Amino acid sequence: MENGEYFIQRNRVKMPERMYHGSASSRLRTLKPESGGKGKPVAVYATPRKGLALFFAIKGAGWKNIKRDNDDWEVVGLTEEQLNQDGYLYHLNPDKFEQYEGWQYISEEPVKIKRKEKIKNIGKELKKMGFKVKPKKGVRTIRE
């Protein structure tokens, strides 16, 4: 264990071929380690799940807005305006990452971005990827 605060699963799983990081920002060139929240390591967070990374490109989205049942994902509690946002999916080399929790991987070092992909209407794109997307009640549906 490093820092005595968290456990990283090392050499227990085959590393994915790709990693993704979602952001509302279009200006990133290198991802720098940041706090992952209370009790979480300061690191760059990424996932091999493209849809999960894309979800985190929504401004204001957090773990409270996503539910998972086996491999079924559902986005809840976000407004239509949030879901209709454009965002960016950053493609990363997995070499510096280690599995942290479930689909989360972390790097304690800065990670250079390999490729940036602009995604128009994140909610619509998540639907195409098989996510159930439910805007907050009382708001219109996702624009098609």
DOFI-883618 format. One line per 4 residues: their letters; for each residue x, y, z of N, C-alpha, C. Coordinates in nm, 3 decimals, decimal comma, padded with zeros to 5 digits, always signed. Atoms other than C-alpha are relative to their C-alpha. Example, Ala and Ser with C-alpha at 12.3 -4.5 7.8 and 13.67 -1.06 7.14 Angstrom:
as = +00,089/-00,119/+00,000/+01,230/-00,450/+00,780/+00,090/+00,120/+00,000  -00,082/-00,119/-00,006/+01,367/-00,106/+00,714/-00,077/+00,109/+00,073 .
//
This chain:
meng = +00,084/-00,119/+00,000/+00,000/+00,000/+00,000/+00,087/+00,123/+00,000  -00,071/-00,126/+00,001/+00,124/+00,344/-00,088/-00,080/+00,101/+00,080  +00,062/-00,104/-00,082/+00,047/+00,633/+00,149/-00,092/-00,056/+00,107  +00,085/+00,060/-00,101/-00,146/+00,385/+00,364/-00,147/+00,036/-00,012 .
eyfi = +00,137/-00,050/+00,011/-00,471/+00,538/+00,233/-00,087/-00,082/-00,093  +00,081/+00,073/+00,096/-00,583/+00,314/-00,049/+00,077/-00,119/-00,053  -00,058/+00,122/+00,054/-00,522/-00,016/-00,216/-00,014/-00,001/-00,151  +00,004/+00,013/+00,146/-00,433/-00,051/-00,583/+00,024/-00,146/-00,033 .
qrnr = -00,016/+00,139/+00,041/-00,477/-00,390/-00,743/+00,110/-00,006/-00,104  -00,115/+00,010/+00,091/-00,140/-00,462/-00,900/+00,015/-00,143/-00,048  -00,029/+00,130/+00,060/-00,068/-00,747/-01,136/-00,112/-00,102/+00,022  +00,110/+00,094/-00,022/-00,411/-00,900/-01,075/-00,093/-00,007/-00,120 .
vkmp = +00,087/-00,001/+00,117/-00,588/-00,807/-01,396/+00,082/+00,037/-00,122  -00,063/-00,039/+00,126/-00,491/-00,777/-01,757/-00,035/+00,147/-00,026  +00,024/-00,142/+00,025/-00,453/-00,409/-01,841/-00,076/+00,018/-00,130  +00,072/-00,032/+00,123/-00,698/-00,268/-02,094/+00,093/+00,061/-00,104 .
ermy = -00,080/-00,056/+00,109/-00,566/-00,159/-02,433/-00,015/+00,151/-00,011  +00,027/-00,143/+00,010/-00,722/+00,187/-02,403/-00,052/+00,052/+00,133  +00,058/-00,070/-00,115/-00,810/+00,437/-02,132/-00,064/+00,128/-00,052  +00,073/-00,121/+00,038/-01,053/+00,727/-02,154/-00,020/+00,087/+00,123 .
hgsa = +00,029/-00,099/-00,104/-01,105/+01,042/-01,954/-00,096/+00,101/-00,062  +00,098/-00,094/+00,052/-01,412/+01,262/-02,003/+00,012/+00,135/+00,067  -00,008/-00,135/-00,054/-01,414/+01,638/-01,958/-00,086/+00,095/-00,084  +00,071/-00,106/+00,071/-01,620/+01,943/-02,048/+00,100/+00,096/-00,064 .
ssrl = -00,104/-00,090/+00,050/-01,291/+02,123/-02,120/+00,062/-00,050/-00,130  -00,061/+00,035/+00,129/-01,151/+02,130/-02,472/+00,149/+00,032/-00,003  -00,136/-00,054/+00,002/-00,813/+02,272/-02,371/+00,106/-00,089/+00,065  -00,096/+00,085/-00,070/-00,644/+01,978/-02,203/+00,105/-00,056/-00,096 .
rtlk = -00,110/+00,061/+00,076/-00,305/+01,859/-02,331/+00,063/-00,113/+00,080  -00,052/+00,098/-00,094/-00,182/+01,671/-02,026/-00,093/-00,002/+00,120  +00,083/+00,011/-00,120/-00,393/+01,539/-01,739/+00,092/-00,004/+00,121  -00,081/-00,007/-00,121/-00,250/+01,626/-01,399/-00,077/-00,061/+00,116 .
pesg = +00,068/+00,059/-00,115/-00,325/+01,440/-01,077/-00,079/+00,105/+00,079  +00,088/-00,086/-00,079/-00,616/+01,594/-00,883/-00,066/-00,085/+00,106  +00,070/+00,072/-00,105/-00,808/+01,502/-00,572/-00,121/-00,071/-00,057  +00,117/+00,076/+00,043/-01,064/+01,231/-00,634/-00,115/+00,012/+00,100 .
gkgk = +00,102/-00,016/-00,103/-01,266/+01,345/-00,332/+00,051/-00,048/+00,135  -00,038/+00,036/-00,137/-01,260/+01,275/+00,040/+00,043/-00,147/+00,008  -00,052/+00,135/-00,017/-01,045/+00,973/+00,115/+00,052/-00,066/-00,126  -00,046/+00,054/+00,128/-00,954/+00,923/-00,251/+00,140/+00,054/-00,030 .
pvav = -00,136/-00,047/+00,032/-00,599/+00,948/-00,386/+00,002/+00,117/-00,097  -00,027/-00,104/+00,098/-00,465/+01,248/-00,571/+00,059/-00,072/-00,119  -00,041/+00,079/+00,117/-00,437/+01,101/-00,920/-00,074/+00,047/-00,124  +00,075/-00,014/+00,124/-00,544/+01,111/-01,282/-00,093/-00,121/-00,003 .
yatp = +00,099/+00,107/+00,004/-00,865/+00,908/-01,308/-00,040/-00,028/-00,145  +00,038/+00,040/+00,135/-00,953/+00,712/-01,622/-00,070/-00,135/+00,008  +00,070/+00,127/+00,007/-01,150/+00,409/-01,733/+00,011/-00,058/-00,141  +00,004/+00,060/+00,134/-01,146/+00,159/-02,020/-00,141/+00,004/-00,059 .
rkgl = +00,139/-00,008/+00,044/-01,525/+00,212/-02,045/-00,028/+00,137/-00,060  +00,018/-00,126/+00,072/-01,584/+00,479/-02,307/-00,123/+00,076/+00,049  +00,123/-00,065/-00,046/-01,942/+00,550/-02,193/+00,013/+00,059/+00,139  -00,019/-00,050/-00,136/-01,842/+00,589/-01,829/+00,085/+00,127/-00,001 .
alff = -00,083/-00,121/+00,011/-01,568/+00,837/-01,920/-00,082/+00,115/-00,057  +00,082/-00,103/+00,063/-01,812/+01,026/-02,141/-00,099/+00,059/+00,100  +00,091/-00,047/-00,104/-02,061/+01,047/-01,853/+00,066/+00,110/+00,084  -00,070/-00,099/-00,084/-01,799/+01,239/-01,650/+00,038/+00,127/-00,076 .
aikg = -00,019/-00,125/+00,075/-01,772/+01,497/-01,930/-00,118/+00,094/+00,020  +00,118/-00,084/-00,027/-02,114/+01,628/-01,819/+00,030/+00,089/+00,121  -00,022/-00,092/-00,113/-02,075/+01,940/-01,603/-00,100/-00,030/+00,110  +00,086/+00,024/-00,115/-02,210/+01,867/-01,257/-00,033/-00,146/+00,024 .
agwk = +00,029/+00,143/-00,018/-02,228/+01,488/-01,301/+00,095/-00,061/+00,102  -00,083/+00,071/-00,098/-02,100/+01,263/-01,024/-00,056/-00,140/+00,021  +00,040/+00,139/-00,022/-02,132/+00,909/-00,893/-00,146/-00,010/+00,045  +00,140/+00,004/-00,044/-02,472/+00,999/-00,741/-00,096/+00,000/-00,119 .
nikr = +00,084/-00,009/+00,120/-02,603/+01,041/-01,099/+00,010/-00,122/-00,091  -00,011/+00,119/+00,085/-02,518/+00,697/-01,228/-00,027/-00,124/+00,085  +00,033/+00,125/-00,068/-02,660/+00,360/-01,131/+00,042/-00,115/-00,091  -00,044/+00,116/+00,077/-02,533/+00,021/-01,235/-00,063/-00,125/+00,057 .
dndd = +00,054/+00,130/-00,036/-02,706/-00,314/-01,230/+00,062/-00,099/-00,098  -00,081/+00,086/+00,085/-02,467/-00,577/-01,364/+00,067/+00,086/-00,107  -00,062/-00,083/+00,104/-02,371/-00,428/-01,702/-00,099/+00,100/-00,058  +00,097/-00,101/+00,042/-02,677/-00,202/-01,731/+00,028/+00,129/+00,076 .
wevv = -00,032/-00,130/-00,058/-02,599/+00,164/-01,670/-00,119/+00,094/-00,020  +00,110/-00,095/+00,007/-02,855/+00,435/-01,594/+00,048/+00,135/+00,054  -00,035/-00,136/-00,040/-02,801/+00,811/-01,577/-00,126/+00,064/+00,056  +00,116/-00,057/-00,067/-03,037/+00,984/-01,332/+00,034/+00,136/+00,063 .
glte = -00,016/-00,121/-00,079/-03,091/+01,321/-01,166/+00,068/+00,117/-00,069  -00,059/-00,111/+00,074/-02,949/+01,543/-01,440/-00,107/+00,064/-00,088  +00,098/-00,070/+00,083/-03,141/+01,805/-01,634/+00,024/-00,028/-00,147  -00,015/+00,014/+00,145/-03,202/+01,792/-02,005/+00,114/+00,089/-00,050 .
eqln = -00,107/-00,092/+00,040/-02,972/+02,093/-02,040/+00,137/-00,062/+00,025  -00,127/+00,066/-00,029/-02,689/+01,902/-01,870/+00,026/-00,115/-00,098  -00,016/+00,116/+00,087/-02,750/+01,590/-02,079/+00,025/+00,037/-00,146  -00,018/-00,044/+00,139/-02,756/+01,788/-02,405/+00,134/+00,069/-00,024 .
qdgy = -00,130/-00,065/+00,015/-02,410/+01,935/-02,342/+00,090/-00,077/-00,096  -00,109/+00,061/+00,075/-02,119/+01,871/-02,574/+00,114/-00,023/+00,099  -00,113/+00,027/-00,088/-01,805/+01,728/-02,417/+00,115/-00,061/-00,078  -00,122/+00,053/+00,062/-01,466/+01,577/-02,484/+00,040/-00,130/+00,065 .
lyhl = -00,049/+00,129/-00,044/-01,341/+01,225/-02,460/+00,149/-00,005/-00,036  -00,145/+00,003/+00,021/-00,966/+01,203/-02,415/+00,047/-00,145/+00,001  -00,056/+00,135/+00,014/-00,789/+00,886/-02,532/+00,140/+00,002/+00,060  -00,125/+00,003/-00,074/-00,495/+00,786/-02,313/+00,070/-00,134/-00,016 .
npdk = -00,078/+00,122/-00,002/-00,215/+00,532/-02,317/-00,015/-00,063/+00,138  +00,024/+00,062/-00,131/-00,284/+00,279/-02,036/+00,127/-00,029/+00,080  -00,125/+00,043/-00,065/+00,084/+00,229/-01,947/+00,021/+00,052/+00,141  -00,025/-00,058/-00,132/+00,088/+00,462/-01,644/-00,111/-00,029/+00,101 .
feqy = +00,116/+00,021/-00,086/-00,242/+00,339/-01,498/+00,003/-00,135/+00,071  +00,020/+00,122/-00,078/-00,321/+00,082/-01,232/-00,146/-00,002/+00,044  +00,140/+00,009/-00,040/-00,663/-00,049/-01,138/-00,014/+00,048/+00,144  +00,027/-00,054/-00,133/-00,807/+00,134/-00,840/-00,125/-00,064/+00,058 .
egwq = +00,126/+00,059/-00,046/-01,174/+00,041/-00,791/-00,086/-00,030/-00,121  +00,090/+00,036/+00,109/-01,393/-00,148/-01,035/+00,053/+00,045/-00,135  -00,038/-00,050/+00,132/-01,379/+00,037/-01,366/+00,089/+00,123/+00,007  -00,088/-00,117/-00,015/-01,162/+00,317/-01,224/+00,146/-00,043/+00,004 .
yise = -00,145/+00,019/+00,000/-00,793/+00,328/-01,295/+00,062/+00,135/+00,033  -00,065/-00,125/-00,036/-00,549/+00,585/-01,165/+00,147/+00,000/-00,038  -00,143/-00,023/+00,018/-00,209/+00,729/-01,238/+00,039/+00,113/+00,094  -00,046/-00,105/-00,090/-00,021/+00,927/-00,977/+00,092/+00,098/-00,072 .
epvk = -00,084/-00,088/+00,082/+00,184/+01,085/-01,256/-00,086/+00,070/-00,105  +00,073/-00,063/+00,111/+00,069/+01,333/-01,523/-00,004/-00,094/-00,120  +00,019/+00,087/+00,116/-00,061/+01,163/-01,837/-00,024/+00,086/-00,124  +00,016/-00,073/+00,125/-00,019/+01,301/-02,187/-00,117/-00,057/-00,080 .
ikrk = +00,116/+00,040/+00,077/-00,330/+01,291/-02,404/+00,044/-00,044/-00,140  -00,032/+00,051/+00,134/-00,303/+01,079/-02,720/-00,091/+00,063/-00,106  +00,096/-00,049/+00,098/-00,620/+01,202/-02,890/-00,119/+00,060/+00,072  +00,119/-00,065/-00,054/-00,914/+01,431/-02,823/-00,115/-00,021/-00,098 .
ekik = +00,118/+00,025/+00,082/-01,263/+01,345/-02,949/-00,114/+00,087/+00,052  +00,114/-00,083/-00,041/-01,545/+01,603/-02,941/-00,127/-00,082/-00,017  +00,126/+00,072/+00,002/-01,882/+01,451/-02,857/-00,113/+00,102/+00,009  +00,116/-00,089/-00,001/-02,196/+01,645/-02,947/-00,116/-00,072/+00,068 .
nigk = +00,116/+00,051/-00,071/-02,497/+01,591/-02,718/+00,033/-00,131/+00,073  -00,047/+00,115/-00,077/-02,357/+01,358/-02,452/-00,114/-00,097/+00,033  +00,113/+00,086/-00,034/-02,700/+01,228/-02,346/-00,040/-00,091/-00,115  +00,036/+00,077/+00,120/-02,783/+01,117/-02,699/+00,106/-00,108/-00,027 .
elkk = -00,109/+00,095/+00,024/-02,443/+00,951/-02,737/-00,001/-00,113/+00,103  +00,008/+00,104/-00,103/-02,481/+00,767/-02,405/-00,114/-00,098/-00,032  +00,111/+00,089/+00,041/-02,816/+00,633/-02,528/+00,045/-00,097/-00,108  -00,052/+00,087/+00,107/-02,644/+00,500/-02,841/+00,090/-00,110/+00,056 .
mgfk = -00,091/+00,096/-00,062/-02,395/+00,323/-02,613/-00,072/-00,097/+00,092  +00,077/+00,093/-00,080/-02,677/+00,146/-02,431/-00,034/+00,047/+00,140  +00,036/-00,054/-00,130/-02,710/+00,369/-02,125/-00,148/+00,038/+00,001  +00,134/-00,054/-00,019/-03,058/+00,438/-01,993/+00,020/+00,143/+00,050 .
vkpk = -00,019/-00,141/-00,036/-03,084/+00,817/-01,971/-00,135/+00,057/+00,038  +00,126/-00,054/-00,049/-03,359/+00,967/-01,758/+00,023/+00,140/+00,055  -00,013/-00,136/-00,052/-03,368/+01,347/-01,725/-00,085/+00,016/+00,126  +00,082/-00,030/-00,117/-03,502/+01,496/-01,402/-00,145/+00,014/-00,043 .
kgvr = +00,143/-00,009/+00,031/-03,881/+01,478/-01,390/-00,038/+00,145/-00,024  +00,049/-00,134/+00,029/-04,064/+01,773/-01,538/+00,080/+00,073/-00,107  -00,077/-00,064/+00,108/-03,807/+01,842/-01,811/-00,020/-00,078/-00,128  +00,022/+00,064/+00,129/-03,822/+01,765/-02,181/+00,100/-00,115/-00,022 .
tire = -00,087/+00,113/+00,031/-03,663/+01,456/-02,334/+00,124/+00,046/-00,075  -00,125/-00,028/+00,071/-03,318/+01,442/-02,492/-00,030/+00,036/-00,145  +00,022/-00,038/+00,140/-03,305/+01,622/-02,827/+00,058/-00,106/-00,091  -00,045/+00,105/+00,092/-03,271/+01,384/-03,116/+00,073/+00,059/-00,118 .
//
